[in-house]
Amino acid sequence: MSIITVQIGQCGNQIGTQLFSTIYDDIFSKDTGIQASKNEDYMDAALNRFFSCEGSVPEARAVMVDMEQKVISQAVSAAKRTGRWRFASGQQYVRGSGSGNNWARGFAAHGPRASDAVLDMLRHESEKCDRADGFLFATSLAGGTGSGVGARLCARVREEHPRAVVVCHAVAPYAAGEVAVQSYNALLTLASLRRGGADAVVLSANDDLHAVCATTPRGGGGREPVSFDDLNAVACRQLAAALLPAEGAPPSLSDVVDALAPHADYRLLSMRHAPQPTAAALPFTEVAWTPLLRRLRRMHAATSARDEGFERESGRVRSVADLLTVRGDGADDADCDAIADHRGAVWAPPGERVRVRRCRRRYGGLRRSAVLVSNSQAVLGTVEGITEKAWRLFASRAYLHQYVACGLTEDDFVQSFADVEQVIHSYRHL
Amino acid sequence: MSQSILIQIGQCGNQIGCRFWDLALREHAANNKAVLVDMEEGVVNAALKGPLGDVFDHKQFITDVSGSGNNWAVGNRFYGRRYREAIVESVRREAEMCDALQCFFVLHSMGGGTGSGVGTAILGMLRDEFPDVYNRFVTAVFPSADDDVITSPYNSILALKQLTEVAECVLPIENQALQDICTRISKFSSQSKAGIHTSAAKIKEGSAVSDSHQGAGKCSVQKAFDSMNNIVANLLLNLTCSARFEGSLNVDLNEISMNLVPFPRLHYLVSSMAPLYSLTDVNIPQRRLDSMFGDAFSPAHQLIRADPKHGLYLACALMVRGKAQLSDVRRNIERIKSSLRFVHWNQEGWKTGLCAVPPTGQPYSLLTLANNTCIEKTFTDLVVRFNRLYKRKAHLHHYLTVDGMEVAEFDDSLQSVQSLIAEYKDLQTTRQSIFIPRLQVAASDYSMQYT
């Protein structure tokens, strides 16, 4: 059951490349903690999920999109340099002169132009799969291409494949500014995805990823500088843990999405992963299931991305649904009640609020680890922050002329605010 | 690859432009889409004789012989009309060789006749003939108060109106600021040579932003201009580094225009660069990264004399090159934020770019571009100088005898600049008086109320 990744824009292509690397490295990890024969089965399933193995070198099941050549060239070379996997040739769409951080340019100008070619590439990828499980979009919210072209392509793919599952992984920028118009771009993307396109949106916020990096310095020394590579590595570690197969029949993406995101107003997901040891401490890290899962629950309740140094929760973080994946020694017997200890939305019966997937194989060199993907109020901080800032700009009519020049109207903005406020309202009143 | 076309006009524009190509070729096999325009042959011919002669071909040059006599009207009306077709042809030829033309980059001075007059005429041509290339990015050198050319205020104000109406984004550069920077660098250099500094700190060969590697046999005035041109050339290199080199966060000229221009007419950016030079002494540690940020926000590093700390920031871009990491940049934004006043609706109005490759001779560098209301002072000073002449109608007849030039042009231009100044001043005094609450979702159904 294969997942096809569509990576769009600089961030999307960096994340996509890192994701395939993380997955590949984990597939070929020597520290699995399970029998060789079981491991072979797992490796086959996992490889097939993400790579096409027809040739001598596994090729990522990916379509790469950007509005300038440089980023994609870098991604393709980075993959080649590993010597172990690569991106298939002919699956890259590069046209145009950049989106200039303008969502409207990405959505209204570049997106439509790219659609047909990208759909063709997707069709080509699908044909290489025995069974295509769904599409994973890797995009960002802040820029012009990932956000604008991403939103447009998501919608187009949904139109062409009404029964396919589309999950969008979107990176939210630092609250304190990477791009001056980031809150507009983010708002417009979230509104567009809500209207139609993605079945679920997994949000990874740079602030959260940075918090994880800042407390897990490599080598164990003092505070080390954090780069985008570091942020991407954290995001992909979590995402891979959630997407890799669990033993037995791997659940399909559509099962996962049905369980997690049943309703149009509730499609935003967040990830929490534990433990997070430093590279130096990794070989010595061993946490039993109960403390590990309790820690994860506390992280969730405190909306903390990192696994230590956060304040205990004051209020509750209510969930619509959660998916817990436990990987490592004794996963089959891990008592997961510890994680299920929070209220869900009214309509989900108690036993079904937290789904659990189990995999005995160790992940990422960790004896025991777990990732919690939840559809909950945890996203409110990021989404409200975006909406608040975007509104302040809009109320002063700032930057509007740039979007209007590409065909967006003030009404489109108002409608987008309405859509996102609706989502905020829904989550707040869980 | 997304590409820009550099159009350099007049003596100043061509000197800086040629210096830029010279440096760019050293850094990287440059992709040389350019059009060079001058109404005198001196500079362009000199360029052709040098190493740049191999890089450009004759179809990229448009020249005449007699010059514009420091008269904007002659440049804009007379030569602008005469050479319109030739210039458009030349640009079109360059454009056809681009896979994806992203923007036009125009380089000229404001105080003379050709750069100022023909330069602004070209902006109009670009808008009319290439409407899809929406970004016209201008680097404009403004005259100092003691400029040799008496009519420079006329030329500058007439050109400024065009820049406000036709350009997307402008980097004003002041000769005075460039001179001050050069003085600072050479003072440091001579002091260390004279042993005034107790350390053996010397400026590393070739690392100063004012270094020109030519200069043998040139007179001191020319050498001074060389140093100043070099600074601007380095600015241009840093501005466009994402196009040539890899980085974890690419920024191109279109993104700069997008993020730094919240209102269409208010598109003038204060630029500043650090470091100005590197030291050779291995015993003195390189000024740390954090100091570089502090320096870049000090007036001594600006390419235009202005006081952004007393103005209001509308937005600010940080283009970092070299071994700086994302977290270094973020840490410094946090540090520096509190001493800067941002307009209330754009408190997080930062745009960041990271390019992995530093400039030659330095481990890292920072270019800041600030859209700040303090720029109105530059325009106000220019208006004062303009009025000193205009009140007496001094030299007006030189302009009015040019076919197509009328007094109304002077009045309109003056008014345009005055209203621009007023717009900046208005922003400076806006407080967040009216709070507009966000949209509310009605509790009972999903209808929206827009208050």
Interface residues (C-beta under 8 A of the other chain):
Chain A: Q10 Q14 M67 E68 Q69 K70 V71 Q74 R95 G96 S97 G98 G100 N101 N102 G144 Y174 A175 A176 G177 E178 V179 A180 V181 S183 H210 A214 P225 V226 S227 F228 D229 L231 T387 E388 K389 W391 R392 L393 A395 S396 R397 A398 Y399 H401 Q402 A405 V414 F417 A418 E421 Q422 H425
Chain B: M1 S2 Q3 A100 L101 Q102 Y134 N135 E246 S248 L249 N250 D252 N254 E255 S257 M258 N259 L260 V261 P262 F263 P264 A315 Q325 L326 S327 D328 R330 I333 E334 K337 H344 W345 N346 E348 G349 W350 K351 T352 L354 I436 R438 L439 Q440 V441 Y446 M448 Y450
